[in-house]
């Protein structure tokens, strides 16, 4: 079992709804899209960096 499976197995739909409600209360409706945009940008940069490292390793092997 992975950690994600264990985590999702513990949390039911009511717990997820409570977490979402708390996030909305803490950050507000206007701040959440900005947070998601920043998260998406970070993930994209991480993928680009790992891809360029893999390309560099392939070039070194040739």
Biotite code that builds the C-alpha atoms (Angstrom):
import biotite.structure as struc

atoms = struc.array([
    struc.Atom([0.000, 0.000, 0.000], chain_id="A", res_id=1, res_name="UNK", atom_name="CA", element="C"),
    struc.Atom([1.214, 3.456, -0.824], chain_id="A", res_id=2, res_name="UNK", atom_name="CA", element="C"),
    struc.Atom([1.001, 6.431, 1.485], chain_id="A", res_id=3, res_name="UNK", atom_name="CA", element="C"),
    struc.Atom([-1.598, 8.018, -0.807], chain_id="A", res_id=4, res_name="UNK", atom_name="CA", element="C"),
    struc.Atom([-3.836, 4.962, -0.572], chain_id="A", res_id=5, res_name="UNK", atom_name="CA", element="C"),
    struc.Atom([-3.567, 4.961, 3.200], chain_id="A", res_id=6, res_name="UNK", atom_name="CA", element="C"),
    struc.Atom([-4.268, 8.708, 3.371], chain_id="A", res_id=7, res_name="UNK", atom_name="CA", element="C"),
    struc.Atom([-7.289, 8.527, 1.084], chain_id="A", res_id=8, res_name="UNK", atom_name="CA", element="C"),
    struc.Atom([-8.558, 5.465, 2.902], chain_id="A", res_id=9, res_name="UNK", atom_name="CA", element="C"),
    struc.Atom([-8.674, 7.370, 6.169], chain_id="A", res_id=10, res_name="UNK", atom_name="CA", element="C"),
    struc.Atom([-10.387, 10.463, 4.772], chain_id="A", res_id=11, res_name="UNK", atom_name="CA", element="C"),
    struc.Atom([-14.030, 10.176, 3.832], chain_id="A", res_id=12, res_name="UNK", atom_name="CA", element="C"),
    struc.Atom([-16.183, 12.617, 1.885], chain_id="A", res_id=13, res_name="UNK", atom_name="CA", element="C"),
    struc.Atom([-17.151, 14.589, 5.011], chain_id="A", res_id=14, res_name="UNK", atom_name="CA", element="C"),
    struc.Atom([-13.546, 15.070, 6.021], chain_id="A", res_id=15, res_name="UNK", atom_name="CA", element="C"),
    struc.Atom([-12.645, 16.276, 2.535], chain_id="A", res_id=16, res_name="UNK", atom_name="CA", element="C"),
    struc.Atom([-15.575, 18.723, 2.601], chain_id="A", res_id=17, res_name="UNK", atom_name="CA", element="C"),
    struc.Atom([-14.393, 20.066, 5.964], chain_id="A", res_id=18, res_name="UNK", atom_name="CA", element="C"),
    struc.Atom([-10.852, 20.559, 4.653], chain_id="A", res_id=19, res_name="UNK", atom_name="CA", element="C"),
    struc.Atom([-12.155, 22.392, 1.576], chain_id="A", res_id=20, res_name="UNK", atom_name="CA", element="C"),
    struc.Atom([-14.369, 24.613, 3.750], chain_id="A", res_id=21, res_name="UNK", atom_name="CA", element="C"),
    struc.Atom([-11.424, 25.436, 6.034], chain_id="A", res_id=22, res_name="UNK", atom_name="CA", element="C"),
    struc.Atom([-9.232, 26.336, 3.063], chain_id="A", res_id=23, res_name="UNK", atom_name="CA", element="C"),
    struc.Atom([-11.970, 28.621, 1.735], chain_id="A", res_id=24, res_name="UNK", atom_name="CA", element="C"),
    struc.Atom([-12.307, 30.281, 5.127], chain_id="A", res_id=25, res_name="UNK", atom_name="CA", element="C"),
    struc.Atom([-8.572, 30.750, 5.550], chain_id="A", res_id=26, res_name="UNK", atom_name="CA", element="C"),
    struc.Atom([-7.692, 32.013, 2.095], chain_id="A", res_id=27, res_name="UNK", atom_name="CA", element="C"),
    struc.Atom([-10.971, 33.313, 0.715], chain_id="A", res_id=28, res_name="UNK", atom_name="CA", element="C"),
    struc.Atom([-12.415, 32.723, -2.719], chain_id="A", res_id=29, res_name="UNK", atom_name="CA", element="C"),
    struc.Atom([-10.226, 35.276, -4.475], chain_id="A", res_id=30, res_name="UNK", atom_name="CA", element="C"),
    struc.Atom([-6.887, 34.010, -3.192], chain_id="A", res_id=31, res_name="UNK", atom_name="CA", element="C"),
    struc.Atom([-7.356, 30.339, -4.150], chain_id="A", res_id=32, res_name="UNK", atom_name="CA", element="C"),
    struc.Atom([-6.993, 30.824, -7.951], chain_id="A", res_id=33, res_name="UNK", atom_name="CA", element="C"),
    struc.Atom([-3.740, 32.713, -7.327], chain_id="A", res_id=34, res_name="UNK", atom_name="CA", element="C"),
    struc.Atom([-2.484, 29.873, -5.136], chain_id="A", res_id=35, res_name="UNK", atom_name="CA", element="C"),
    struc.Atom([-3.410, 27.259, -7.754], chain_id="A", res_id=36, res_name="UNK", atom_name="CA", element="C"),
    struc.Atom([-1.730, 29.292, -10.497], chain_id="A", res_id=37, res_name="UNK", atom_name="CA", element="C"),
    struc.Atom([1.455, 29.456, -8.441], chain_id="A", res_id=38, res_name="UNK", atom_name="CA", element="C"),
    struc.Atom([1.271, 25.730, -7.732], chain_id="A", res_id=39, res_name="UNK", atom_name="CA", element="C"),
    struc.Atom([0.814, 24.958, -11.436], chain_id="A", res_id=40, res_name="UNK", atom_name="CA", element="C"),
    struc.Atom([3.749, 27.169, -12.367], chain_id="A", res_id=41, res_name="UNK", atom_name="CA", element="C"),
    struc.Atom([5.936, 25.467, -9.793], chain_id="A", res_id=42, res_name="UNK", atom_name="CA", element="C"),
    struc.Atom([4.991, 22.002, -11.020], chain_id="A", res_id=43, res_name="UNK", atom_name="CA", element="C"),
    struc.Atom([5.629, 23.016, -14.636], chain_id="A", res_id=44, res_name="UNK", atom_name="CA", element="C"),
    struc.Atom([9.077, 24.406, -13.765], chain_id="A", res_id=45, res_name="UNK", atom_name="CA", element="C"),
    struc.Atom([9.919, 21.233, -11.842], chain_id="A", res_id=46, res_name="UNK", atom_name="CA", element="C"),
    struc.Atom([8.935, 19.038, -14.796], chain_id="A", res_id=47, res_name="UNK", atom_name="CA", element="C"),
    struc.Atom([10.961, 21.195, -17.185], chain_id="A", res_id=48, res_name="UNK", atom_name="CA", element="C"),
    struc.Atom([14.006, 21.008, -14.922], chain_id="A", res_id=49, res_name="UNK", atom_name="CA", element="C"),
    struc.Atom([13.819, 17.224, -14.573], chain_id="A", res_id=50, res_name="UNK", atom_name="CA", element="C"),
    struc.Atom([13.292, 16.823, -18.302], chain_id="A", res_id=51, res_name="UNK", atom_name="CA", element="C"),
    struc.Atom([16.319, 18.954, -19.123], chain_id="A", res_id=52, res_name="UNK", atom_name="CA", element="C"),
    struc.Atom([18.440, 16.917, -16.685], chain_id="A", res_id=53, res_name="UNK", atom_name="CA", element="C"),
    struc.Atom([17.316, 13.698, -18.368], chain_id="A", res_id=54, res_name="UNK", atom_name="CA", element="C"),
    struc.Atom([18.161, 15.181, -21.785], chain_id="A", res_id=55, res_name="UNK", atom_name="CA", element="C"),
    struc.Atom([21.605, 16.187, -20.489], chain_id="A", res_id=56, res_name="UNK", atom_name="CA", element="C"),
    struc.Atom([22.251, 12.652, -19.215], chain_id="A", res_id=57, res_name="UNK", atom_name="CA", element="C"),
    struc.Atom([21.249, 11.184, -22.581], chain_id="A", res_id=58, res_name="UNK", atom_name="CA", element="C"),
    struc.Atom([23.588, 13.597, -24.391], chain_id="A", res_id=59, res_name="UNK", atom_name="CA", element="C"),
    struc.Atom([26.474, 12.627, -22.060], chain_id="A", res_id=60, res_name="UNK", atom_name="CA", element="C"),
    struc.Atom([26.007, 8.911, -22.844], chain_id="A", res_id=61, res_name="UNK", atom_name="CA", element="C"),
    struc.Atom([26.359, 9.462, -26.599], chain_id="A", res_id=62, res_name="UNK", atom_name="CA", element="C"),
])
